[in-house]
Amino acid sequence: MTSAQIVPDSEHRGLVGRLPPRVRAYALLARFDRPIGWWLLFWPGAWAVLLAGGLQTRWPLILWFLIGSIAMRGAGCVYNDIVDRDLDRQVARTASRPIASGAVSVKAAWIWLVGLSLIGLVVLLQLHLPAAIVAIGSLALVAAYPFMKRITWWPQAWLGMVFSWAALVGWVEVTGGLSLAGALLYAGSIAWVIGYDTIYALQDIEDDAMVGVRSSARAMGARVRGGVAGFYAAAIALWGGAVWLTRPDPLALVALAPVALHFGWQVATLVPADGANALARFRANRNAGLLMALACACVGTVL
């Protein structure tokens, strides 16, 4: 078994590097070294709780969503790496991943996947039955995601459905059912995910072309900046509809201005040919999620 390597886009490299090699391999497999992933999975659920008016009475639910996001994002990454291990060996950026490099066996990865899923089960048990049923409904989407890059040019759209699912769960949990406002919040989140994951895919565009992996970044080609701008604009428009249905006041829409400006900055400063620039713009969506959360809190809280 080879030792696990800290990949180029790891965050907190010093902390991860101090872990024992065997422990480090499992931490890297679950992407604990890259917290951006669980933040992006967490934010849509937090938005739903806040926009639906749950800040004052359901705030513990937001903490449960954070725990669930860490565990289930980790489980999803393990599953993705099990399925993609042969492809990962052919791409420079992913060849050092624990399964692809041999640092973790496939059998051990499955055991780790089950352990992370059990943490997700604990979070699931905190939900009322309608929301729990909605949450379970995401499993089919999660299971199919690793195969999307083989059969469609838009795997980012499928990822959008997966990473935005917590918005539906949170809305149903707080309100007891799904409404048009909740659906628009979810749809806007899908557009957001397509935008930021297209930026992320720019890092691998050359390797993806060589091994035949499809992505929205490859599909857009030279029009990628305009494409990302279009999806970000769609996100703001859909979220605007959700905000209006929640509080039909023009001033409520102003709450979306900071996140809209942040999207504009991302697009204006994006350099598609620069992988480091693309990674930084992708990671900036952690802040975009926070700005959207503050907007939802302002609109959803009855003063």
N, C-alpha and C positions, 0 to 999 in steps of 0.2 A: 504493500500500500504506500503510495506517495504522500508527501506532506502537503497540506492545504496551503495554497498561495493566496495572499491578499491581492485581489484583482485591482486593476488601475483605478476604477471608479469607486473604490471603498471609501467610506467616511470613517472618521475616528480610527485612523490606521494604527496609532500608538496603542490604543486600548485593545483593539482586535489582535494586534501583534503580540501582546503580553499573555494572551490565552494559550494554554497548552495546545500543542498541534492537533490532538484528536478532538478536543472541545472546539477549537477554532474551525475545524472542518465542518462541524454541524452548524455552527453559528453562521458561517459563510453560505452553507447550503440553504438556510432559511432566510438569507439576506439580512441578518441582524446588523451587518456592517453598513447597510444602506437603508436607514430609517425613512427615507423619502417615500418608499413604497407603501409603508403602512400609514403614513400621513395621507397619501392620496386615496387610499382605500377608506380611511376613517372619515374624511371631511364630508362626503355626501350624507352619511348617517347623521352627523352632528348638525348639518344644515337643516335636515328634515325636522329634527327635534326642536331646533331653535325657531324655525319659521312657523311650525305648527303650534308655537306658544308653550313649549315644554321647559323653558329655561328655569322657571321658578319652582316647578313641581316635579319635573322629571330629569333634573340635572344628573343624578347618578347614572341614568341610561347612557349619557354621553361618555362617562368613564368606562362603562361596560363595552361600549362600541370601540373604544380605543384598545382595550385588552383584546377584544375579538379581532380587531384589525391586525394587530401584531401577530397573533397566533395564526389566523387564517391566511394572511398574506404569506407567512412563512410556509404554511402547509401547501399553498398554491405554488410557491416557488419550488418546493421539493418535488411536487408532482410534475411540474413543467420540466424540471431537469431530468427526471426519470424518463419522460417521454422523449425529450430532445437530446439525450446524451450523445447520440451519433452525430446529429447536426452540430452540437456544441463543439465537438472535437475538430470540426472543419472551419470554425470561425475564430479568428485571433482573440477577440475580446472575451469569448466564452470558453475557450479551450482549457483554461485553468480552473473552471468550476469543479467542485469536489467530486461529483460523479464522473464527469467527462475525463478528469485527470486521474481517476482511480483512488483519490483520497478517501472516498466513502463508497462502499459497495451498494449495489441496487437493493439488496435485502435490508441492509441497515437503514437505507433511505426510506424504505417503506415503513419500518418501525418508527422512525422519527416522524414521518408523516402522520401516523396514527396518534402519536403522543401529542402533537400540535393540534390535531383535530379534536382530541378530548378536551383541550382547553376551550376550543370553540364551542363544544357541546355545553360546557358550564355556562358560557355566555348565552347560548340559545335558551337555556332553562330559565333565564331571567325574564324572558318575553312572554306576553300573553299568547294564547293559542293562535289567533289570526296572524299576528306578526311572525310567530315561529314558523307557521306554514309558508309564509312568504319567504322567509329566510332559507328554508330548506329547498325552495324552488330554485335557488341560485346554483345548486350543486350540479345540475345538468349543464348549465352554461360554463361552469368552472371546468368540468371534465372535458368539454369539447374544445376549450380555448387553444391548447397547445397544437391542435391539428389544423386550426384556421389558417395559419401562415402557409400551409401546404396547398390549400384549396381555394383561397380567396386573396385578392389584392388588398382587402380591407380587414385584416385581423384586428386592427385598432378599434374598429366599430364593435367587434365582439368583446374586446377587452373593456370597452366603454360600458356595455351592458353589465359585465361582471363587476367592474370597479364602482359602478354607480348604484348597485343593487341595494346597498344599505339605506339609500334615500327612501326607497319603497318600504323597507322594514321599519325605519324610524317613523315615517309618516303614519303607517298603519298602527304602530304601537301607541303613538300619542293620541291620534284622532279616532282610532277604532275602525278605520276603513280608508280606502283610497279615493281621492278626489282629483279633479282636474288640476288643481294647484300642485298636488303631490306628483302627478304624472308629468307636468311641465318641469318641475324641479329635477326629476329623474332624466327626462329627455335632454335638458340643458347640460346636465352632468355628463351624459354620453358624448355630446358635442365637445365639451371641455376635454374629456379623456382622449378623444380622437386627435384634438389639437396638440396636447402635450406629448402624447405617445408618438405622434408623427415626428415631433422634434427629437424625441429620444431615438427613434429609428434612424435618424440621419447618421448616427455614429457607425452603424453597421451597413450602410447602403452598398458599399463596394463588396464586402464579404457576402452579403445577402444575394447580390447579383450572381456571384460566382457559384454559390451552392444552391441557388434556385429558391431561396426564401422570399416570399412576397411581403410587401408592406405598403402602407399608404404613402410613405416617403418615396418609394420607388415609383408608385403609381402617379404621384404628382409631378415628379421630376423637377424641371426648372421652375415650375409654378408652386413649389412647396410653401414659400412664404405667403403667397396669396391664399393658398389652400388653408393653411393654419389660421390666417386672419379670418377667413370665412367661417370656420368652425367656431372660433372664439366669439365672433359676432353672433352666430346662431345661439351659442350658450347664453350670452347676455340677453338676447331677445326672448328666449324661452324662460329664463329666470325672471325676466321682467314680467312675463305673463303670470308666473307663479306669485310674484310679489303683489301684482295688481289684484289678483283674485283673493289674496289674503288681506290686503289693505288697499282698497281702491282710492289712493291718494297720490297725486303726482309727486309729492315730496317723498313718498316711500321709495319711488324709483331712483331717487338721488342716492340712496344707500348703495346702489350698484356701481356708482361712478368710480370709486377707488379700484375695484377689481377690473372694471373696463379699462381704466388707464394702465393698470398693471399689464393686462393683455396687450395693449398697444405698445408698451415698452418692450415686451418680449418679441413681438413681431418686428418692430423697428430695429432692434439690435441683434436679431438672429443672423448668424453667418452660416448658411447651410453646409459649406465645405469645411467648417472648423468643428471637429468633434468636441473639443473642450468647450467651445461656445455653446454648442447644442446641449451638452450635459448641464451646463450652468443654467440655461434658460429652462430646461426641463425641471431641474431642482427648484427653480424659483416658484414653481406652482404650489409648493408648500405654503408660501406667503399668499399666493392667490386664494388658496383654500381658506386661510385665516381671514382674509379680507371679506370673502363671501360669508363666512360664519358670522362676522361682526354685522354684516348687512342683514342677515337672517334674524340675528338677535334683536336688532333695532326694529325691524318690521314686525316680528312675531311677539314681542313683549308688549303687553298692555300697560301703558304708563298711567 
